[in-house]
Amino acid sequence: MDIIDNLRVQGVDEKLIEDVLYFRNYYGLEKDLEYRVTKSKTYFYGKDILSMCIAAILEEENILLSGPKATGKKLTC
């Protein structure tokens, strides 16, 4: 399962997912930089948090991840 499938399984709004796909296609990723993007086998679970993060990124806002250890901050990144 890739990250887009994971968003669908969690019930993230399809319009947000379409916006993410548009963003990915519009900005693209150069072949020589692909090695810098890691592919995680584990995904953050939390529809509301993911939806808020996606909306913030698409609006060019910053996201501050804070909280105690083992709460999924790195997975959200």
SEMI-830431 format. One record per residue: residue number from 1; residue in three letters; chain; z, x, y of N, C-alpha, C in turn. Coordinates in nm, 4 decimals. Atoms other than C-alpha are relative to their C-alpha. Last residue first. Layout:
ZAZA  seq  type  mol        nw        nu        nv       caw       cau       cav        cw        cu        cv
ZAZA  NUM   ALA    A         Z         X         Y         Z         X         Y         Z         X         Y
...
END
This chain:
ZAZA  seq  type  mol        nw        nu        nv       caw       cau       cav        cw        cu        cv
ZAZA   77   CYS    A    0.0931   -0.0899   -0.0698    0.8615    0.6664    1.3956   -0.1302    0.0050   -0.0735
ZAZA   76   THR    A    0.0655    0.0776   -0.1049    1.0251    0.3633    1.2329   -0.1011    0.0847    0.0753
ZAZA   75   LEU    A    0.1024    0.0830    0.0641    1.0977    0.5640    0.9194   -0.0759   -0.0816    0.1031
ZAZA   74   LYS    A    0.1138   -0.0857    0.0354    1.2755    0.8259    1.1302   -0.1110   -0.0801   -0.0665
ZAZA   73   LYS    A    0.0661   -0.0487   -0.1225    1.5003    0.5647    1.2931   -0.1223    0.0849   -0.0328
ZAZA   72   GLY    A    0.1452    0.0143    0.0005    1.5735    0.3858    0.9660   -0.0727    0.0496    0.1227
ZAZA   71   THR    A    0.0371    0.1345   -0.0446    1.9490    0.3172    0.9907   -0.1506   -0.0167    0.0161
ZAZA   70   ALA    A    0.0496    0.0844    0.1100    2.0702    0.6124    0.7819   -0.0306   -0.1437    0.0431
ZAZA   69   LYS    A    0.0812   -0.0573    0.1079    2.2748    0.7811    1.0541   -0.0407   -0.1079   -0.0998
ZAZA   68   PRO    A   -0.0651   -0.0925    0.0928    2.4059    0.5758    1.3426   -0.0973    0.0519   -0.1056
ZAZA   67   GLY    A   -0.0846    0.0635    0.0999    2.1884    0.4243    1.6126    0.0605    0.1029   -0.0920
ZAZA   66   SER    A   -0.1367   -0.0504    0.0033    1.9206    0.5009    1.8649    0.0783   -0.0754   -0.1061
ZAZA   65   LEU    A   -0.0616    0.0331    0.1277    1.5429    0.4718    1.8803    0.1392    0.0615   -0.0026
ZAZA   64   LEU    A   -0.1157   -0.0852    0.0250    1.4185    0.4665    2.2381    0.0646   -0.0475   -0.1288
ZAZA   63   ILE    A   -0.0951    0.0577    0.0943    1.0678    0.3235    2.2700    0.1111    0.1012   -0.0210
ZAZA   62   ASN    A   -0.0698   -0.0954    0.0853    0.8464    0.3940    2.5687    0.0963   -0.0745   -0.0910
ZAZA   61   GLU    A   -0.1422   -0.0178   -0.0270    0.6058    0.1387    2.7126    0.0557    0.1055   -0.0945
ZAZA   60   GLU    A   -0.0233   -0.1349   -0.0529    0.2263    0.1612    2.7121    0.1442    0.0215    0.0447
ZAZA   59   GLU    A   -0.0183    0.0189   -0.1444    0.1883   -0.2171    2.6596    0.0320    0.1316    0.0707
ZAZA   58   LEU    A    0.1261    0.0529   -0.0519    0.0442   -0.1525    2.3114    0.0059   -0.0258    0.1501
ZAZA   57   ILE    A    0.0985   -0.1091    0.0015    0.3457    0.0675    2.2378   -0.1329   -0.0475    0.0588
ZAZA   56   ALA    A   -0.0354   -0.0973   -0.1041    0.5878   -0.2064    2.3453   -0.1030    0.1119    0.0079
ZAZA   55   ALA    A    0.0295    0.0595   -0.1305    0.4132   -0.4756    2.1382    0.0290    0.0987    0.1128
ZAZA   54   ILE    A    0.1460    0.0072   -0.0145    0.4140   -0.2529    1.8299   -0.0366   -0.0541    0.1376
ZAZA   53   CYS    A    0.0507   -0.1365   -0.0191    0.7829   -0.1702    1.8738   -0.1511    0.0000    0.0218
ZAZA   52   MET    A   -0.0371   -0.0437   -0.1349    0.8803   -0.5365    1.9244   -0.0538    0.1398    0.0294
ZAZA   51   SER    A    0.0789    0.0768   -0.0968    0.6838   -0.6436    1.6167    0.0306    0.0434    0.1426
ZAZA   50   LEU    A    0.1374   -0.0504    0.0021    0.8344   -0.3642    1.4069   -0.0865   -0.0722    0.1026
ZAZA   49   ILE    A   -0.0005   -0.1325   -0.0624    1.1875   -0.4592    1.5141   -0.1416    0.0557    0.0056
ZAZA   48   ASP    A   -0.0269    0.0150   -0.1432    1.1296   -0.8275    1.4364   -0.0060    0.1334    0.0728
ZAZA   47   LYS    A    0.1116    0.0628   -0.0716    0.9604   -0.7676    1.1007    0.0235   -0.0041    0.1508
ZAZA   46   GLY    A   -0.0621    0.0759   -0.1074    1.2244   -0.5293    0.9697   -0.1074   -0.0566    0.0908
ZAZA   45   TYR    A    0.0052    0.1441    0.0221    1.1495   -0.2951    0.6848    0.0771   -0.0710    0.1095
ZAZA   44   PHE    A   -0.1126    0.0716   -0.0588    1.0664    0.0650    0.7694   -0.0183   -0.1486   -0.0262
ZAZA   43   TYR    A    0.0201    0.0646   -0.1285    0.8112    0.2168    0.5339    0.1280   -0.0677    0.0458
ZAZA   42   THR    A   -0.1047    0.0970   -0.0281    0.8370    0.4682    0.2520   -0.0215   -0.0568    0.1393
ZAZA   41   LYS    A   -0.0011    0.0883    0.1166    0.5451    0.6626    0.1055    0.1020   -0.1118    0.0184
ZAZA   40   SER    A   -0.1297    0.0284    0.0603    0.4795    0.8182    0.4446   -0.0161   -0.0916   -0.1206
ZAZA   39   LYS    A    0.0114    0.1278    0.0700    0.1428    0.9661    0.5352    0.1313   -0.0231   -0.0747
ZAZA   38   THR    A   -0.0502    0.0080    0.1371    0.1912    1.2424    0.7901   -0.0191   -0.1404   -0.0559
ZAZA   37   VAL    A   -0.0521    0.1350    0.0222   -0.0303    1.2768    1.0948    0.0414   -0.0116   -0.1458
ZAZA   36   ARG    A   -0.1244    0.0155   -0.0757   -0.0724    1.6430    1.1920    0.0637   -0.1376   -0.0182
ZAZA   35   TYR    A   -0.1087   -0.0631    0.0751   -0.3304    1.7063    0.9180    0.1349   -0.0173    0.0698
ZAZA   34   GLU    A   -0.0540    0.0912    0.1011   -0.5599    1.4544    1.0885    0.1180    0.0586   -0.0762
ZAZA   33   LEU    A   -0.1405    0.0304   -0.0299   -0.6032    1.6820    1.3922    0.0656   -0.0897   -0.1050
ZAZA   32   ASP    A   -0.0777   -0.1237    0.0034   -0.9297    1.8568    1.2918    0.1483   -0.0225    0.0336
ZAZA   31   LYS    A   -0.0160   -0.0528    0.1356   -1.0844    1.5217    1.2026    0.0908    0.1219   -0.0047
ZAZA   30   GLU    A    0.0954   -0.1052    0.0333   -1.0284    1.3797    1.5514    0.0324    0.0588   -0.1369
ZAZA   29   LEU    A   -0.0738   -0.1212    0.0323   -0.8296    1.0600    1.5575   -0.1014    0.1042   -0.0442
ZAZA   28   GLY    A    0.0438   -0.0878    0.1077   -0.9572    0.7383    1.7078    0.0923    0.1186   -0.0233
ZAZA   27   TYR    A   -0.0435   -0.1359   -0.0313   -0.8591    0.5947    2.0446   -0.0375    0.1010   -0.1070
ZAZA   26   TYR    A    0.0357   -0.0367   -0.1370   -1.0588    0.2730    2.0208    0.0348    0.1453    0.0301
ZAZA   25   ASN    A    0.1442   -0.0222   -0.0092   -1.0429    0.2410    1.6423   -0.0409    0.0497    0.1381
ZAZA   24   ARG    A    0.0364   -0.1137    0.0858   -0.6660    0.2887    1.6223   -0.1486    0.0328    0.0116
ZAZA   23   PHE    A   -0.0543   -0.1207   -0.0624   -0.6046    0.0579    1.9201   -0.0408    0.1244   -0.0796
ZAZA   22   TYR    A    0.0865   -0.0268   -0.1149   -0.8306   -0.2107    1.7691    0.0417    0.1303    0.0680
ZAZA   21   LEU    A    0.1271   -0.0489    0.0539   -0.6416   -0.1849    1.4395   -0.0988    0.0317    0.1121
ZAZA   20   VAL    A   -0.0242   -0.1357    0.0515   -0.3088   -0.2155    1.6214   -0.1304    0.0595   -0.0520
ZAZA   19   ASP    A   -0.0099   -0.0882   -0.1165   -0.4376   -0.5158    1.8184    0.0245    0.1445   -0.0416
ZAZA   18   GLU    A    0.1363   -0.0175   -0.0516   -0.5478   -0.6844    1.4948   -0.0005    0.0935    0.1207
ZAZA   17   ILE    A    0.0670   -0.0902    0.0948   -0.1987   -0.6226    1.3531   -0.1436    0.0255    0.0452
ZAZA   16   LEU    A   -0.0514   -0.1353   -0.0244   -0.0429   -0.7758    1.6639   -0.0684    0.1011   -0.0910
ZAZA   15   LYS    A    0.0573   -0.0439   -0.1285   -0.2704   -1.0812    1.6293    0.0487    0.1407    0.0351
ZAZA   14   GLU    A    0.1346   -0.0537    0.0250   -0.1742   -1.1092    1.2604   -0.0673    0.0483    0.1284
ZAZA   13   ASP    A    0.1055    0.0855   -0.0539    0.1934   -1.1548    1.3508   -0.1373    0.0664   -0.0139
ZAZA   12   VAL    A    0.0260   -0.0303   -0.1407    0.4138   -0.9336    1.1335   -0.1210   -0.0814    0.0441
ZAZA   11   GLY    A    0.0216    0.1185   -0.0819    0.4933   -1.1144    0.8094   -0.0152    0.0268    0.1484
ZAZA   10   GLN    A   -0.1229    0.0323   -0.0722    0.6517   -0.8292    0.6165   -0.0150   -0.1200    0.0930
ZAZA    9   VAL    A   -0.0999    0.0440    0.0977    0.3643   -0.8264    0.3678    0.1287   -0.0423    0.0703
ZAZA    8   ARG    A    0.0370    0.1359    0.0428    0.1178   -0.8087    0.6581    0.1027   -0.0569   -0.0978
ZAZA    7   LEU    A   -0.0260    0.0906   -0.1122    0.2938   -0.5084    0.8134   -0.0311   -0.1443   -0.0382
ZAZA    6   ASN    A   -0.1446    0.0157   -0.0111    0.2997   -0.3346    0.4744    0.0362   -0.0952    0.1142
ZAZA    5   ASP    A   -0.0392    0.0942    0.1054   -0.0732   -0.3948    0.4294    0.1496   -0.0282    0.0073
ZAZA    4   ILE    A    0.0506    0.1307   -0.0444   -0.1286   -0.2241    0.7655    0.0345   -0.1076   -0.1028
ZAZA    3   ILE    A   -0.0892    0.0553   -0.1019    0.0969    0.0678    0.6650   -0.0457   -0.1375    0.0491
ZAZA    2   ASP    A   -0.0002   -0.0765   -0.1249   -0.0895    0.1374    0.3426    0.0839   -0.0734    0.1042
ZAZA    1   MET    A    0.0000    0.0844   -0.1177    0.0000    0.0000    0.0000    0.0000    0.0890    0.1242
END
